[in-house]
Amino acid sequence: METHKRTNWTVNILIALGTIVVLFPLYMAITIALKDPQQMSQSLFGLPTTWRFDNFASAIELTNFFQAFRNSALVTTATVILTLLTNSMVAYAIGRNMDRKFFKGLYFYFVSAMFIPFPIIMLPIVKLTSSLHMTNLVGLTILHTVYALAFNVFVYVGYIRSIPAVLEEAATVDGATTWGTFWRIIFPLMAPINATVGILVCLSTYNDFLLPLIIVSDQNMYTLPLVQYIFQGQFNTDYNLAFASYLLAMLPMIIIYLFAQKWIISGVTRGSVK
């Protein structure tokens, strides 16, 4: 007897609506970037009658795009590397000593930092970085690494506690030190969660606007989100060039995310199960 699967139209409609909600802003960004102001006044939602690809060239020239992209790439790459090396070690020390009051308190101390709004600590950060002469890309990298610590410790600890401790015990019997055990055994096993953390840190650092705005003072060190602010005028905004610049800035992260999105899902899922 043949059984026919019933189509769940409610789920299909919700998926279709979700797809439209996601793709419509991207469609608008692309069409606006390829129009001129006159075409926008005639038809905001329609396709361009004349494709203005020169908007991208103008946006590159006005924002000094390649220098800003280099700054963003340097900060993002350095932050990802420093985050993976330092945050994983902190989480390993906490995860393997959660039975001790000090490390358990340290864990909740880091996690509680996720609930502190950034505007509360914004002014003290400006004062501190200025007094320490950290208003540059190096200071920006350090701050991004520190601010990622709270969430990363939360994610890392859950994953580390899912790794059997007998592996470390066997390494200790063979004469391995704690340092050697971590780098030779534990850290390679953390590849899925490292990929997850690396991708999330990469996206958040590359797209961050507020922290570079209050920290970086030299225009030659501006990142991409900062230089795109040039299109926001007091009385008007050049939307065509602005959206062209936004698309150029989005492209690297879209490519990275499309190739690496499975690591985010798998890493978080595996890290949530002890």
N, C-alpha and C positions, 0 to 999 in steps of 0.2 A: 504493500500500500504506500503510495507516494504521499509525502507530506510537503506542504507548501509553506514556505516561510512568509509570515505576514510582514509587510513593510510598516515600520514604525514611522509614520509621517510626522509625528511631533518632533522626534529626534532629528529627522532629515531637515525639517523646516528650521529648527534651531541652529543646525550646522550651517545651513545656507545663509541665515541671518548673520551668524557669527562671521562667516567668510566675507560677506558684504561689508560688515562693520570694519573688518581688518583691511580689506583691499581698497575700499573707497577713499580713505585718506591718502593712500599711496597713489591712486589714480589721479586725485586732485593735485598732489605735489608734482607729478610728472607733467600733467597738462599745463599747469600754471607756469612751470619752469620753461616750457617750450612756447609760451605765448609772449606777446608784448602787451603793454597796458591797454592799447586800443582794443585788442581782441578780448581781453578780460572784461572790459566794459560792455562789449557786445554779447558775449556768451561766457559765463563763468564755468559752467559745467560741461560745455561741449568740447570736442576735440579742436586742436589748433587748425586754423585755415592755412597758416604759414608757419612752418616749424622753425623756430628761432634757436638753433643750436649754438648760435654765437652768445647766448646768455651764459652758457657754461664758461666760455672763454673770458667773458667780462667778469664773472664771479671769481674765477681763478686769479685774475689780475688785481681786482679790488681788494681781495682778502689776503693776498700773498699766500695763496693756498698751500703751496708745496712746503714753505717754511713752517707754517702752522701745522701741517700734517706731520712733518718731521718731529716737531715738538711733541705732538700728541703721541706719535709712535714711540718716541724715546721714553716718555713718562709711562705709557701703558706697558711697554715691554719690561722696563725696569721694575715697575710695580708688581707685575705678574710674577717675575722671577723671585723678587724679594719676599713677596707674600707666600709663595709656595715653600720657600726654604725656611722662613721664620715661623709662620703660623702653624705649619705642620709639626714642628718641634715643640712648640708650646702646647698644642693639643695632645701630642703624644705623652708629654710629661703629666698632663692632667688626666688623660684617659686611662693611663695605667696606674694612677694613684687616687682614683675616686673614692676609695675606702678611707682615705685620710681626710680629716676635717679641713686642713689647710687647702688642699687641692680642690676639694668639693666647694669650699667657699670661694676659691679663685675662679672656679668654673662659673658659678652663679654671678660673680662680680663681672666677668666678661660678658656673660649673656645679658645682664641687666643693662649694659651699655647700649644695646639695640633699642631700648625704649626711651633714650634721651634724644629729644629733637635737636637737630643741628643748629637752628638759630639761637638756642640757649648758650651754646659754647662758641658761637661764631666770633664775637668780639674778643674774648680772651685769646682765641687762636691768632687773631690778627696781631694783637699786642705781643704775644709770645714769639711768633715767627719773625716779627719785625726786630725784636730785641736780640734774637739769635741769628739774624741775617740769613733767614731761610726763605726769603721771598723770591725764590727761583725754582727751577725745575727739580733740583735735588730735594728741596724742602717739600715740594708738592708730591714727589714720589714717596717720601717718608710718611707724610700725612695720610696719603691714600692707603699705604700699607697698614698703618696703625688703625685707621677707621674700619678696615676690613676685618680686623682681628676678632671682633665680637661675634659676627655671624659665622666666620670661618671656624672658630673654636667650637661653636655649637654643631656645625656640620661635621667637622673632623672627628670630634670626640665620639659621636655616634658611630662613625665608620670604624674608627680604631678599636672600639670595644667589640666590634663584630669579628675582629681578627683573633684567632686562637692564641692564647698566651703561651701555649706549649711550644710554639715556634721559637719564641724568645728564650724559653727555658732550655731548649735544645741547643741554641746558639751559645748560651752561657756555659753549658756543660762543655762545649767544644772550645771554650776559652775566649769567646768574643766579648768585647766590652759593650757597654750600653750604647755608646756612640756608633760602634761598628754594627751592632744589631739593628739599630734604627736605619742607617743608610744602606746596609746590604740586604736586609730582609723586609723590614716594615715599609720603608719608603717606596720600594718597587711595587709592593702589594697595594699601595695607596694610589696607583695610577688612575683608576676610574674617578675617585673623588678629587684627585689633583686636577684632572681634566675639567671636572665640573667647576671647582673653585677657580681655576685659571680662566675659564670662559666667562664666568660671572664677573670676576674682577676686571677682566679685559673690557667687557661691555660697560661696566659702571665707570671705570676710570676714563675710557675714551670719550664717553658721552657727558662726563661731569662738567657742569658750567659754574656752579656756585663757588666751589672751593678754589679753582683757578682765579675766579673773579676777585676774591678777597685776598688772595695770597700773592699772585704774580703781579709785579709792578712794571716790569720791562716789557714793552710791546714786542720786542724781538723774541720773547719767550711765550707769547700768547699761544694757546692751543686752539684747535678748530672751533669749539663752541664759543670761544671768546671773540675770534675774528668775525664770526658770522653776525655778531651783534652790531656790526657796522651798518647793516641794512635797516636797523630800527632807528628812524629819525624822530625828531620831536613832533613834527606835524604830518609826516607821511612815511610810508614804507614801500620800498621797491620790492614788491612781492615776487616778481619774475626772477630777478637775480638772487633774491634770498632763497627761494625754493630750489633754484639751480645749485646754489652753494650747499643747501641741506642735503640734496641728493648725492652730491659728490662726497660729502662727509659720511653719509650713511652707507655708501657702497662697500667699503672695506669690512665693516661690521656685519653687514648682511651676508656677505660671502662667507665670513668666518662662522657665523651662526648657522647657516645652511649646512655646512659641512660638519659642524661639531655639536648640533643640537641633541643628538642621541646620547652624548656623554653627560649632558646636564640631567636628563631624565634618569638614566641608568645609575649615575653616581648618587643622586639624591635618594632614589629608591633603595639602593643597596645600603646606603648610610643610615636609613631610617629603621633598619631591622637589626636588632642586636643578636 
